[in-house]
Amino acid sequence: MSPADSGAASAEKARRKDKKQKRKKHKDATEDDCGAMMDEEGTPHEKMKKQKQTIDGREGEKMKMLRPTVSIAVAGSIIDNAQSLELATLLAGQIARAATVFRIDEIVVFDSTPASEKGGAGDDEESGARFLVRILEYLETPQYLRRRLFPMHKNLKFVGLLPPLDAPHHVRKHEWSEFREGVTLEGDRSKGTLVDVGLSKNVLVEQILEPGERVTVAMGTNRDLTTERKVVPPCTPREEMGSYWGYKVRYASNLSGVFRNSPYKEGYDHIIGTSEHGQIINSSELILPSFRHLLIAFGGLAGLEESIEEDTYFKGKHANDVFTSYLNTCPNQGSRTIRTEEALLISLQYFQDPIRRVEQQL
């Protein structure tokens, strides 16, 4: 072999090795960001299966531009303070709207009610946290899928009063989208699985899936509904189009469960607590470290301090030990109290610029 041929062979070998390493890096990042499914308790999305994606060079470049995820944790006890089922439903609707407007990726509802206070509830009674999970999931689901995924329940009585989220994945029947949410149907599995995606005709996907599962279907640009489609991970629209594709909902039995049961492989790398007792920093002066998964926590009726005291996992710890940052996002308030639904809107707007600055550095 001539020196020139030898050099070319070495260069080709190095190129292949570099390509292999890039693919492995992309695979690891994908599994962390969206391959880890939510470990939801009692939700209609529990059985959703992970789907494999074809990886190419262009996707590796897109991974570098991915927007970091932002999660919020909300105490379910805020529902217990509502004086009627209708008011509780309206409160849940406000939480859902705020999360959607500010493109929140995950809502974690933690149960802050002590176990001794739950004992008197009947079997038919849901805790405030479970109620909030149910309403949040219902509203996040596109309207054309709700009847199939949510059986009738007394706590859904007033959901018709709530304004729609009108998120990008709530695609109307006459609209075409490169991705649509769907639910798998019963039928012959010899050629694949039929999926209801809210169009005039069900579509066929190549994968064999159990009926009753919510899935994300890549529709592409071909509007021929007889063409076979493919189920993709729910994070794909966010990766490929940069579109907000709704929030996931997770239940946690206490505040520590919010952190310990994170769906992300490496957990949350920056955790912020909000309280009137927190540090006061102007939004323009707040500098967040580079993060992949940010969590912002909101307390219940008595604040995050009480949730920490009641959690045995945090025994002897204070708020500054639990959270990376502990902030007061609404100083000099005129009212003695700020309700959680108010705190959500105030705080999520407060964090917009700091989060944007982090994204610009990526």
C-alpha positions in Angstrom: 0.0 0.0 0.0 1.4 3.4 -0.9 1.8 6.2 1.7 -1.1 8.1 0.1 -3.4 5.1 0.3 -2.3 4.4 3.9 -3.1 8.0 4.9 -6.5 7.9 3.2 -7.3 4.7 5.0 -6.3 6.2 8.4 -8.4 9.3 7.7 -11.4 7.2 6.8 -11.0 5.1 10.0 -10.8 8.2 12.1 -13.9 9.7 10.4 -15.9 6.5 11.1 -14.8 6.5 14.8 -15.8 10.1 15.2 -19.2 9.4 13.6 -19.8 6.5 15.9 -19.0 8.6 19.0 -21.4 11.3 17.9 -24.2 8.8 17.5 -23.6 7.3 20.9 -23.6 10.8 22.4 -26.9 11.6 20.7 -28.5 8.4 21.9 -27.5 9.0 25.5 -28.9 12.6 25.4 -32.1 11.4 23.8 -32.7 8.8 26.5 -32.1 11.4 29.2 -34.3 14.1 27.6 -37.3 12.2 26.4 -36.7 8.4 26.5 -37.3 8.3 30.2 -41.1 8.1 30.5 -43.0 9.6 33.4 -43.5 7.2 36.2 -47.1 8.3 36.7 -49.4 6.8 39.3 -52.9 6.3 38.2 -52.7 8.2 34.9 -54.0 7.2 31.5 -50.5 7.4 30.0 -48.9 4.8 32.3 -48.3 2.1 29.7 -46.9 4.2 26.9 -43.9 2.3 25.4 -40.5 3.7 24.4 -40.1 3.8 20.6 -36.8 3.7 18.7 -35.8 6.5 16.3 -33.5 6.4 13.3 -30.5 8.5 14.1 -28.8 10.5 11.3 -26.2 13.2 11.2 -28.7 16.1 11.1 -30.4 14.9 14.3 -27.0 15.1 16.1 -26.8 18.8 15.2 -30.4 19.4 16.4 -29.6 17.9 19.8 -27.1 20.7 20.4 -29.9 23.3 19.9 -32.5 21.7 22.2 -34.2 23.9 24.6 -33.6 22.9 28.2 -36.7 21.5 30.0 -38.5 23.5 32.7 -40.7 21.6 35.3 -42.8 23.0 38.0 -43.9 21.4 41.3 -47.2 22.4 42.8 -48.8 21.4 46.1 -52.1 19.5 45.7 -53.3 21.0 49.0 -54.3 24.2 47.1 -57.3 22.2 45.8 -58.4 21.4 49.4 -59.0 25.1 50.0 -61.6 25.4 47.2 -65.1 25.7 48.5 -66.8 23.6 45.8 -66.1 21.2 43.0 -66.7 23.9 40.4 -64.2 26.3 42.0 -61.6 23.5 42.4 -62.0 22.7 38.7 -61.6 26.4 37.8 -58.4 26.5 39.9 -57.0 23.5 38.1 -57.8 25.1 34.8 -55.8 28.2 35.8 -52.7 26.0 36.6 -53.0 24.3 33.2 -53.3 27.6 31.3 -50.3 29.1 33.1 -48.2 26.0 32.4 -49.1 26.1 28.7 -48.6 29.8 28.2 -45.1 29.6 29.6 -44.3 26.3 27.8 -43.7 24.2 30.9 -42.6 20.6 30.1 -43.6 18.9 33.3 -46.0 19.5 36.1 -45.3 17.5 39.3 -48.2 17.6 41.8 -47.1 16.6 45.3 -49.3 15.6 48.1 -48.6 17.9 51.1 -51.5 16.6 53.2 -50.3 14.6 56.2 -51.2 10.9 56.2 -53.2 11.4 59.4 -55.6 13.8 57.6 -56.1 11.5 54.7 -57.5 8.6 56.8 -61.1 9.9 57.0 -61.5 10.1 53.2 -63.8 7.5 51.6 -62.7 5.2 48.8 -64.5 7.4 46.3 -62.8 10.6 47.4 -59.7 11.8 45.7 -57.1 13.8 47.5 -56.5 17.4 46.2 -53.3 16.2 44.5 -55.0 13.3 42.7 -57.9 15.6 41.6 -55.4 18.2 40.2 -53.5 15.4 38.3 -56.8 14.2 36.7 -57.8 17.7 35.6 -54.4 18.7 34.3 -54.1 15.5 32.3 -57.6 15.9 30.9 -56.9 19.4 29.7 -53.5 18.6 28.2 -55.1 15.8 26.1 -56.4 16.9 22.6 -60.2 17.1 22.6 -60.7 14.4 20.0 -58.9 11.8 22.3 -60.6 12.6 25.6 -63.6 10.3 25.2 -61.3 7.3 24.5 -58.8 8.0 27.2 -60.9 9.3 30.1 -63.9 7.4 31.3 -66.7 9.3 32.9 -65.9 10.5 36.4 -67.7 12.8 38.8 -64.7 15.1 39.2 -64.8 15.9 35.5 -68.3 17.3 35.9 -67.3 21.0 35.3 -64.4 20.6 32.9 -66.7 22.0 30.1 -66.5 25.4 31.8 -62.8 25.6 31.4 -61.1 27.6 28.5 -59.2 25.3 26.1 -55.4 25.3 26.3 -55.2 25.7 22.5 -51.7 24.3 22.5 -49.9 23.4 19.2 -50.6 19.7 19.6 -54.4 20.3 19.9 -54.7 20.2 16.1 -58.1 20.9 14.6 -59.7 18.4 12.3 -59.3 20.6 9.2 -55.6 21.4 9.9 -52.6 19.4 8.8 -49.6 18.9 11.1 -46.4 17.0 10.6 -47.2 15.3 14.0 -50.5 14.4 15.6 -51.4 12.8 18.9 -53.5 9.7 18.6 -54.8 6.6 20.5 -54.3 3.1 19.3 -57.4 1.1 18.4 -58.6 -2.5 18.4 -58.3 -4.5 15.1 -56.2 -6.7 12.9 -52.5 -6.4 13.9 -51.2 -8.3 10.8 -50.1 -5.1 9.0 -49.6 -2.8 12.0 -51.9 -0.8 14.3 -54.8 1.5 13.6 -54.6 4.9 15.3 -57.3 7.6 15.7 -55.5 10.9 15.2 -58.6 13.1 15.0 -58.9 13.1 11.2 -61.7 11.8 8.9 -60.0 8.5 8.7 -57.9 6.4 11.1 -54.3 5.9 10.0 -52.1 2.8 10.0 -48.8 2.8 11.8 -46.1 0.1 11.3 -45.6 -0.7 14.9 -47.7 -3.4 16.7 -49.1 -1.7 19.9 -51.7 -2.5 22.5 -55.1 -0.8 22.1 -55.9 2.3 24.2 -52.4 3.8 24.3 -51.8 7.5 23.6 -49.1 7.9 21.0 -47.4 10.6 18.8 -47.6 9.9 15.1 -45.3 11.3 12.5 -47.7 12.4 9.7 -45.1 14.1 7.5 -46.3 16.2 4.5 -48.1 13.4 2.5 -51.8 14.0 3.1 -52.8 10.6 1.7 -54.3 8.9 4.8 -53.8 5.5 3.4 -50.1 5.9 3.6 -48.4 4.0 6.5 -47.2 6.2 9.3 -44.8 5.7 12.2 -45.1 6.2 16.0 -42.3 8.4 17.4 -41.3 9.5 20.9 -43.5 12.3 22.3 -40.4 14.6 22.4 -39.8 14.4 18.6 -42.0 17.5 17.6 -40.1 19.5 20.1 -36.7 18.3 18.8 -37.5 18.5 15.1 -39.8 21.6 14.9 -39.1 23.4 18.1 -42.8 23.3 18.9 -44.2 23.2 22.3 -46.0 19.9 22.6 -47.8 20.0 26.0 -46.7 19.1 29.5 -46.4 15.8 31.2 -48.1 15.3 34.6 -46.5 13.3 37.5 -47.8 12.6 41.0 -45.5 12.6 44.0 -46.6 11.4 47.5 -44.6 14.2 49.1 -42.1 16.9 48.4 -39.0 14.7 48.4 -40.7 12.4 45.9 -40.6 15.3 43.4 -36.8 15.2 43.4 -36.1 11.5 44.0 -38.5 10.2 41.3 -37.4 12.6 38.5 -38.0 11.1 35.0 -34.6 12.4 33.9 -31.6 10.1 34.2 -29.5 12.7 35.9 -32.3 14.3 37.8 -32.9 18.1 38.0 -29.7 20.0 37.9 -31.1 23.2 39.3 -34.0 23.4 41.8 -35.6 26.7 42.8 -38.0 27.2 45.7 -40.4 30.2 45.8 -41.5 31.9 49.0 -42.1 35.3 50.6 -39.2 34.3 52.9 -36.8 33.8 49.9 -34.0 36.0 48.7 -35.0 39.1 46.7 -33.2 39.5 43.4 -34.4 41.5 40.4 -35.2 39.3 37.4 -32.8 41.3 35.3 -30.0 40.5 37.7 -30.7 36.8 38.3 -28.1 34.6 36.7 -29.0 30.9 36.4 -26.3 28.4 35.8 -26.4 26.4 32.6 -28.9 23.6 33.1 -30.6 20.8 31.2 -33.6 20.3 33.6 -34.8 23.1 35.7 -37.4 22.6 38.5 -39.4 25.5 40.1 -41.4 24.6 43.2 -44.5 26.3 44.6 -45.8 25.6 48.1 -49.3 25.0 49.4 -51.4 27.0 51.8 -48.6 27.1 54.4 -45.7 27.4 52.0 -42.8 25.1 51.1 -41.4 25.4 54.7 -44.3 23.3 56.1 -43.9 20.7 53.3 -40.3 20.3 54.2 -41.1 20.0 57.9 -43.7 17.3 57.3 -41.4 15.3 55.0 -39.4 12.7 57.0 -36.8 12.6 54.2 -35.9 16.2 54.9 -35.8 15.8 58.7 -33.7 18.6 60.2 -33.2 20.4 56.9 -34.2 23.9 56.0 -35.3 25.4 52.7 -31.8 26.6 51.8 -30.6 23.0 52.3 -33.3 21.6 50.0 -33.3 24.1 47.1 -30.4 25.4 45.0 -32.0 28.8 45.1 -34.8 30.1 47.4 -36.3 33.2 45.9 -39.0 35.8 46.6 -40.4 36.6 43.1 -42.9 39.1 44.3 -41.5 41.4 47.0 -43.4 44.3 48.6 -46.7 42.5 48.0 -49.8 44.5 49.0 -51.8 41.4 50.1 -50.8 39.3 53.1 -51.0 36.2 50.9 -50.4 35.4 47.3 -52.4 32.5 46.0 -50.6 29.7 44.2 -52.3 30.4 40.9 -51.2 34.0 41.2 -47.7 33.0 42.2 -47.4 30.8 39.1 -48.1 33.6 36.7 -45.9 36.1 38.6 -43.0 33.7 39.0 -43.0 32.1 35.5 -42.9 35.6 34.0 -40.1 36.6 36.4 -38.0 33.6 35.2 -38.6 34.2 31.5 -35.5 36.4 30.9 -33.1 34.4 33.1 -34.1 31.2 31.3 -33.8 32.8 27.9 -30.3 34.0 28.8 -29.3 30.4 29.5 -30.8 29.2 26.3 -28.9 31.7 24.3 -25.6 30.4 25.7 -26.2 26.9 24.4 
